[in-house]
Amino acid sequence: MATFFYLHCFLLLHLLLFSSFSVQAQESNHENMNPSDLKALLSIKNTLTELSSAKPFFSTWNLTAPDPCSSFSGVTCTFSRVTILSLGADSLPLAGSLPLSISSLTELTQLILSPGIVTGSIPPQLARLTKLRVISLPNNRLTGTIPSTFSSLTNLHTLDLSHNQLAGSIPPSLTELPQLRVLILASNSLTGPLQSSVSSPLLHLDFKNNKLTGPLPPSLPSSLRYLSLSKNRMWGPLPNGLESLSELEFLDLSMNQFSGPIPAQLFFRPTLSSLFLQRNNLSGGLPRGPGPDNRQPSIGSSSYGQGSIVDLSHNSLSGELSTVFDGVESLFLNNNRLMGSVPEEYVKSVCRGSTRTLYLQHNFFTGIPLEAGTVLPDTASLCLSYNCMELPPAVMTCPASSGEEMSRPTTQCSVFQKGSNGG
């Protein structure tokens, strides 16, 4: 009898302990996310609207979920605090506006918004999230200005606000953030000049397709690998500071109003494989290429190769064409004032397939060492129309924009030649 009594007490105690553990476990599961973070997420859910009914993005954001940190789509936690918030997906776009409640997620390091039609302004209160390293809000319909309060985001590494409807000037403090590596503000309506000094250690800077004015900053971070300012309203000479960008791989300053000569060192950057300067007002000649007759040994040698692109078309470049671009895969020098004979190196490069596109139309070239009947590779596009020479049309593949006339009128060629010779 005593044995049964002790056994009954043991089982009852064990049941009570198990029940107590279960209750604590349930409470712990419900409390695995900080209450203020959970409240902020539910506010975000009520502010943004899903455009896809097939599989709504917020379908997993359920208040009754036992573990929001692991079950809420786009949410990543560290020690019960939300650290990464990725809203929407490519196939699950969102509408609405960015709520102020995001600023309550004080441990947030990444804020990502997928392409959609989210409207309204960017809450300046986001600057309270001083641990943010990534803000990515591209391809939406955000309006207003870039918050100047972002100057407090000293840990920010990446800022992408491209393809929105943002206006106003770029806050000067933005390019002074000490950790900023990637800054993408392309395809907005930003205005005004750039800061005269950019001190952030940027690797990637993209301001293309805006309404920016003024000259290029005289000094840019030497760490830059990608720089695009195309399709703006910028003017002035290209600063010699571009020559110090020893890591540069991609440079696009096309479709602006830049003038004057091109810094010679740009043509000899060992890393630069994409150079776009077309549709400006650039003038002057081209530096001589590497070779035994090169009188500029300090410049170095070019290293163009597979995949390289150089577009200097639609400028006012003059003088003879040097061999500086020998080996460029796609070379566009059309619509300039270049003259003389095309160097043999370019013909050989096209024939062996190293250069696939060579556009020299609408210049004043007087000859090319290309024999009639030469068969070019099927992949080659060579255009020499509207120069001061006659060519067999069978060897040319020209774009429709080059026109139907094969050669320039003799009067234009003679006047230009006399002018070039100082006559």
C-alpha positions as CSV (number, residue, x, y, z in Angstrom):
1,M,0.0,0.0,0.0
2,A,2.8,2.4,0.9
3,T,4.6,1.5,-2.3
4,F,1.5,2.4,-4.3
5,F,1.2,5.7,-2.4
6,Y,4.8,6.7,-3.2
7,L,4.4,5.6,-6.8
8,H,1.2,7.7,-7.1
9,C,3.0,10.7,-5.6
10,F,6.0,10.3,-8.0
11,L,3.7,10.1,-11.0
12,L,1.7,13.2,-9.8
13,L,4.9,15.2,-9.2
14,H,6.2,14.2,-12.7
15,L,2.9,15.2,-14.3
16,L,3.0,18.6,-12.5
17,L,6.6,19.2,-13.6
18,F,5.9,18.2,-17.2
19,S,2.8,20.5,-17.3
20,S,4.9,23.3,-15.9
21,F,7.6,22.8,-18.5
22,S,5.0,22.7,-21.3
23,V,3.5,26.0,-20.2
24,Q,6.9,27.6,-19.9
25,A,7.9,26.2,-23.4
26,Q,4.7,27.6,-24.9
27,E,5.3,31.0,-23.3
28,S,8.9,31.0,-24.5
29,N,7.8,30.2,-28.1
30,H,5.3,33.1,-28.1
31,E,7.9,35.3,-26.7
32,N,10.8,34.4,-29.1
33,M,10.4,37.7,-30.8
34,N,10.7,41.0,-29.0
35,P,7.2,42.4,-28.5
36,S,8.0,45.8,-29.9
37,D,9.4,44.2,-33.1
38,L,6.3,42.0,-33.5
39,K,4.1,45.1,-33.1
40,A,6.1,46.9,-35.7
41,L,5.8,44.0,-38.2
42,L,2.1,43.8,-37.8
43,S,1.9,47.6,-38.5
44,I,4.0,47.1,-41.6
45,K,1.6,44.3,-42.7
46,N,-1.4,46.7,-42.3
47,T,0.3,49.5,-44.3
48,L,1.5,47.6,-47.3
49,T,-0.8,45.9,-49.8
50,E,-0.2,42.7,-51.7
51,L,-0.7,42.8,-55.5
52,S,-0.7,39.0,-55.9
53,S,-3.5,36.9,-54.6
54,A,-2.1,33.6,-55.8
55,K,0.3,33.4,-52.8
56,P,0.2,36.5,-50.7
57,F,3.5,37.6,-49.2
58,F,2.0,38.3,-45.8
59,S,0.2,34.9,-45.6
60,T,2.8,33.7,-43.1
61,W,2.6,36.8,-41.0
62,N,0.1,35.3,-38.5
63,L,-0.3,36.6,-35.0
64,T,-1.0,33.1,-33.8
65,A,2.3,31.8,-35.2
66,P,4.2,30.1,-32.4
67,D,7.6,31.2,-33.8
68,P,7.4,34.4,-35.9
69,C,11.2,34.6,-36.3
70,S,11.3,31.4,-38.2
71,S,7.8,31.4,-39.9
72,F,7.4,35.1,-41.1
73,S,8.5,35.4,-44.7
74,G,11.4,37.8,-45.2
75,V,12.2,38.1,-41.5
76,T,15.5,37.0,-40.0
77,C,16.1,37.3,-36.2
78,T,19.1,37.2,-34.0
79,F,18.5,36.6,-30.2
80,S,14.7,37.4,-30.7
81,R,15.4,40.8,-32.5
82,V,14.6,41.4,-36.2
83,T,17.9,42.0,-38.0
84,I,16.9,41.5,-41.6
85,L,13.6,42.6,-43.2
86,S,13.1,41.7,-46.9
87,L,9.6,42.8,-48.0
88,G,8.0,41.3,-51.1
89,A,9.6,39.2,-53.8
90,D,9.9,39.4,-57.6
91,S,6.7,37.5,-58.1
92,L,5.0,39.0,-55.0
93,P,5.1,42.9,-55.5
94,L,3.7,45.2,-52.9
95,A,1.9,48.5,-53.0
96,G,1.2,51.1,-50.2
97,S,3.8,53.2,-48.4
98,L,6.7,52.6,-46.0
99,P,5.4,52.9,-42.5
100,L,7.2,54.8,-39.7
101,S,7.0,51.7,-37.6
102,I,10.0,50.3,-39.4
103,S,12.1,52.7,-37.3
104,S,11.1,50.6,-34.2
105,L,13.2,47.7,-35.4
106,T,16.3,49.1,-33.7
107,E,18.5,46.0,-34.3
108,L,17.8,46.0,-38.1
109,T,20.9,45.7,-40.3
110,Q,19.2,45.1,-43.7
111,L,16.1,46.7,-45.1
112,I,15.2,45.3,-48.5
113,L,12.1,46.2,-50.6
114,S,11.5,44.2,-53.8
115,P,10.3,45.9,-57.0
116,G,6.6,47.0,-56.8
117,I,4.5,50.1,-56.7
118,V,5.2,51.4,-53.2
119,T,4.6,55.1,-53.1
120,G,5.2,58.0,-50.7
121,S,8.4,59.3,-49.2
122,I,11.2,57.6,-47.4
123,P,10.7,58.0,-43.7
124,P,13.5,60.1,-42.3
125,Q,13.1,58.2,-39.0
126,L,14.9,55.3,-40.7
127,A,18.0,57.2,-39.5
128,R,17.3,56.0,-36.0
129,L,18.4,52.5,-37.2
130,T,22.1,53.1,-36.7
131,K,23.0,49.5,-37.2
132,L,21.7,49.5,-40.8
133,R,24.2,48.2,-43.3
134,V,21.9,47.8,-46.3
135,I,19.0,49.9,-47.5
136,S,17.7,48.6,-50.9
137,L,14.4,50.1,-52.1
138,P,14.7,50.0,-56.0
139,N,12.1,49.9,-58.7
140,N,9.2,51.4,-56.9
141,R,7.4,54.8,-57.0
142,L,9.0,56.5,-54.0
143,T,8.8,60.3,-54.1
144,G,10.2,63.2,-52.1
145,T,13.8,63.8,-51.3
146,I,16.6,61.6,-49.9
147,P,16.5,62.1,-46.1
148,S,19.4,64.2,-44.9
149,T,19.1,62.3,-41.6
150,F,20.9,59.4,-43.3
151,S,24.1,61.1,-42.3
152,S,23.8,59.3,-39.0
153,L,23.9,55.9,-40.6
154,T,27.7,55.5,-40.1
155,N,27.5,51.7,-40.6
156,L,25.8,51.9,-43.9
157,H,27.5,49.8,-46.6
158,T,24.9,49.8,-49.5
159,L,22.3,52.3,-50.4
160,D,20.1,51.5,-53.5
161,L,17.2,53.9,-54.2
162,S,17.3,53.5,-58.0
163,H,14.4,53.6,-60.4
164,N,12.0,55.7,-58.2
165,Q,10.7,59.2,-58.5
166,L,13.0,60.9,-56.0
167,A,13.7,64.6,-56.5
168,G,15.9,67.4,-55.0
169,S,19.6,67.3,-54.5
170,I,21.8,64.6,-53.2
171,P,22.6,65.3,-49.5
172,P,26.3,66.2,-49.2
173,S,26.7,64.1,-46.1
174,L,25.7,61.0,-48.1
175,T,29.1,60.7,-49.8
176,E,30.9,61.3,-46.6
177,L,29.6,58.1,-44.8
178,P,32.7,56.3,-43.6
179,Q,31.5,52.7,-44.5
180,L,29.6,53.3,-47.7
181,R,30.8,51.1,-50.5
182,V,27.8,50.9,-52.9
183,L,25.7,54.0,-53.8
184,I,23.0,53.6,-56.5
185,L,20.6,56.5,-57.2
186,A,20.1,55.9,-60.9
187,S,16.9,56.7,-62.8
188,N,15.3,59.3,-60.5
189,S,14.8,63.1,-60.9
190,L,17.7,64.3,-58.8
191,T,19.0,67.7,-59.5
192,G,21.9,70.0,-58.6
193,P,25.7,69.6,-58.7
194,L,27.7,66.9,-57.0
195,Q,29.7,67.5,-54.0
196,S,33.2,68.8,-54.8
197,S,34.6,66.1,-52.6
198,V,33.6,62.4,-52.2
199,S,35.3,60.9,-49.1
200,S,33.3,57.6,-48.8
201,P,35.4,54.6,-49.7
202,L,33.0,53.8,-52.6
203,L,33.5,50.8,-54.9
204,H,30.3,51.4,-57.0
205,L,28.7,54.8,-57.7
206,D,25.7,55.0,-60.1
207,F,23.9,58.3,-60.6
208,K,22.9,57.7,-64.3
209,N,19.6,59.0,-65.8
210,N,18.9,62.0,-63.5
211,K,19.0,65.7,-64.0
212,L,22.4,66.4,-62.3
213,T,24.3,69.5,-63.4
214,G,27.8,71.0,-62.9
215,P,31.3,69.5,-63.3
216,L,32.7,66.2,-62.1
217,P,34.3,66.4,-58.6
218,P,38.0,67.0,-59.0
219,S,38.7,64.2,-56.5
220,L,37.0,60.8,-56.4
221,P,37.7,57.8,-54.2
222,S,40.7,55.8,-55.6
223,S,38.8,52.6,-54.6
224,L,36.1,53.1,-57.3
225,R,35.6,50.2,-59.7
226,Y,32.3,51.3,-61.2
227,L,31.3,54.9,-62.0
228,S,28.3,55.9,-64.1
229,L,26.9,59.4,-64.5
230,S,25.4,59.0,-68.0
231,K,22.2,60.7,-69.1
232,N,22.6,63.8,-67.0
233,R,23.2,67.5,-67.7
234,M,26.8,67.7,-66.4
235,W,29.4,69.9,-68.1
236,G,33.0,71.0,-67.9
237,P,36.3,69.3,-68.6
238,L,37.1,65.8,-67.5
239,P,39.3,66.2,-64.4
240,N,42.8,64.7,-64.3
241,G,41.6,63.1,-61.0
242,L,40.1,60.4,-63.2
243,E,43.6,59.2,-63.9
244,S,44.1,58.3,-60.2
245,L,41.3,55.7,-60.3
246,S,43.7,52.8,-60.6
247,E,41.0,50.2,-59.7
248,L,38.4,51.4,-62.2
249,E,36.8,48.7,-64.4
250,F,33.7,50.5,-65.7
251,L,33.3,54.2,-66.6
252,D,30.2,55.7,-68.2
253,L,30.0,59.5,-68.6
254,S,28.0,59.4,-71.8
255,M,25.2,61.7,-72.9
256,N,26.3,64.8,-71.0
257,Q,27.9,68.0,-72.0
258,F,31.5,67.3,-71.0
259,S,34.1,69.2,-73.1
260,G,37.8,69.4,-73.7
261,P,40.4,66.6,-74.0
262,I,40.1,63.1,-72.6
263,P,42.8,62.5,-69.9
264,A,45.4,60.3,-71.6
265,Q,45.8,57.9,-68.7
266,L,42.2,56.7,-69.1
267,F,43.2,54.8,-72.2
268,F,45.9,52.9,-70.4
269,R,44.2,51.8,-67.2
270,P,45.1,48.1,-66.7
271,T,41.7,47.3,-65.2
272,L,39.4,49.5,-67.3
273,S,37.5,47.3,-69.9
274,S,34.3,49.4,-70.4
275,L,34.7,53.1,-71.4
276,F,31.6,55.1,-72.5
277,L,32.1,58.7,-73.3
278,Q,29.8,59.0,-76.3
279,R,27.6,62.0,-77.1
280,N,29.5,64.7,-75.3
281,N,31.5,67.7,-76.6
282,L,34.9,66.1,-76.1
283,S,37.7,67.3,-78.4
284,G,41.4,66.9,-79.0
285,G,43.4,63.9,-80.2
286,L,44.1,60.4,-79.1
287,P,47.3,59.4,-77.4
288,R,49.7,57.1,-79.3
289,G,49.4,53.4,-78.6
290,P,52.2,51.1,-77.3
291,G,55.0,50.3,-79.7
292,P,58.6,51.1,-80.6
293,D,57.6,54.6,-81.9
294,N,55.6,55.5,-78.8
295,R,57.0,58.7,-77.3
296,Q,55.0,58.5,-74.1
297,P,56.6,55.5,-72.3
298,S,55.4,56.7,-68.9
299,I,51.7,56.2,-69.8
300,G,52.1,52.4,-70.0
301,S,50.3,50.0,-72.2
302,S,46.7,49.2,-72.9
303,S,45.2,45.8,-71.9
304,Y,42.0,45.6,-73.8
305,G,40.7,42.1,-74.6
306,Q,37.7,39.9,-74.7
307,G,34.5,41.7,-73.7
308,S,36.0,45.2,-73.8
309,I,34.0,48.1,-75.0
310,V,35.1,51.6,-75.9
311,D,32.5,54.1,-77.2
312,L,33.8,57.6,-78.0
313,S,31.3,58.3,-80.8
314,H,29.5,61.6,-81.4
315,N,32.2,63.9,-80.1
316,S,34.7,66.2,-81.8
317,L,37.8,64.2,-81.5
318,S,40.4,65.0,-84.2
319,G,43.8,64.0,-85.6
320,E,45.0,60.6,-86.7
321,L,43.8,57.3,-85.2
322,S,46.6,55.7,-83.1
323,T,46.9,52.1,-82.2
324,V,45.8,52.7,-78.6
325,F,42.6,50.7,-79.0
326,D,44.2,47.7,-80.7
327,G,42.4,44.6,-79.4
328,V,39.2,46.3,-78.2
329,E,36.3,43.9,-78.9
330,S,33.7,46.6,-79.6
331,L,35.1,50.0,-80.7
332,F,32.9,53.0,-81.6
333,L,34.7,56.0,-82.9
334,N,32.0,57.1,-85.4
335,N,30.8,60.7,-85.8
336,N,34.0,62.5,-84.9
337,R,36.7,64.4,-86.9
338,L,39.4,61.7,-87.2
339,M,41.5,61.7,-90.3
340,G,44.4,59.9,-92.0
341,S,44.7,56.2,-92.7
342,V,43.2,53.6,-90.4
343,P,46.2,51.7,-88.9
344,E,46.8,48.2,-90.1
345,E,46.6,46.8,-86.6
346,Y,42.8,47.3,-86.6
347,V,42.3,45.5,-89.8
348,K,44.3,42.5,-88.5
349,S,42.3,42.6,-85.3
350,V,39.0,42.4,-87.2
351,C,40.2,39.7,-89.5
352,R,41.4,37.4,-86.6
353,G,38.1,38.0,-84.7
354,S,39.6,39.9,-81.7
355,T,37.7,43.0,-82.7
356,R,34.0,42.2,-83.5
357,T,32.7,45.7,-83.9
358,L,34.6,48.6,-85.5
359,Y,32.5,51.7,-86.3
360,L,34.5,54.4,-88.0
361,Q,31.8,56.0,-90.1
362,H,31.2,59.8,-90.3
363,N,34.8,60.8,-90.0
364,F,37.4,62.1,-92.5
365,F,39.6,59.0,-93.0
366,T,41.4,58.8,-96.3
367,G,42.3,55.2,-96.4
368,I,42.5,51.7,-94.9
369,P,44.8,48.8,-95.7
370,L,42.0,46.5,-96.6
371,E,42.2,44.6,-99.9
372,A,39.1,44.3,-102.0
373,G,37.4,40.9,-101.6
374,T,38.6,40.4,-98.1
375,V,36.3,38.1,-96.2
376,L,35.7,39.1,-92.7
377,P,34.5,36.7,-89.9
378,D,30.7,36.3,-89.7
379,T,30.8,37.9,-86.2
380,A,32.5,41.1,-87.4
381,S,30.7,44.4,-88.0
382,L,32.9,46.9,-89.9
383,C,31.5,50.3,-91.0
384,L,33.6,53.0,-92.8
385,S,30.9,54.8,-94.7
386,Y,30.9,58.6,-95.1
387,N,34.6,59.1,-95.0
388,C,37.0,60.6,-97.5
389,M,37.6,57.3,-99.4
390,E,35.8,54.7,-101.5
391,L,35.4,51.2,-100.2
392,P,33.9,48.0,-101.6
393,P,30.5,47.9,-99.9
394,A,30.6,44.1,-99.6
395,V,33.0,44.2,-96.6
396,M,30.9,46.6,-94.5
397,T,28.1,46.0,-92.0
398,C,26.7,49.4,-91.0
399,P,23.8,50.4,-88.8
400,A,20.8,52.2,-90.4
401,S,21.8,55.4,-88.7
402,S,25.0,55.7,-90.8
403,G,22.9,56.7,-93.9
404,E,23.1,55.5,-97.5
405,E,26.0,57.7,-98.7
406,M,29.2,55.8,-99.0
407,S,31.6,58.7,-99.1
408,R,31.8,62.4,-98.1
409,P,31.5,65.1,-100.8
410,T,35.0,66.0,-102.0
411,T,34.4,69.6,-101.0
412,Q,34.0,68.7,-97.4
413,C,37.1,66.6,-97.4
414,S,39.3,69.2,-99.1
415,V,38.1,72.0,-96.7
416,F,38.7,69.8,-93.7
417,Q,42.1,68.7,-94.8
418,K,43.2,72.3,-95.4
419,G,41.8,73.4,-92.0
420,S,43.6,70.5,-90.3
421,N,46.9,71.5,-92.0
422,G,46.5,75.1,-90.9
423,G,45.8,76.2,-94.5
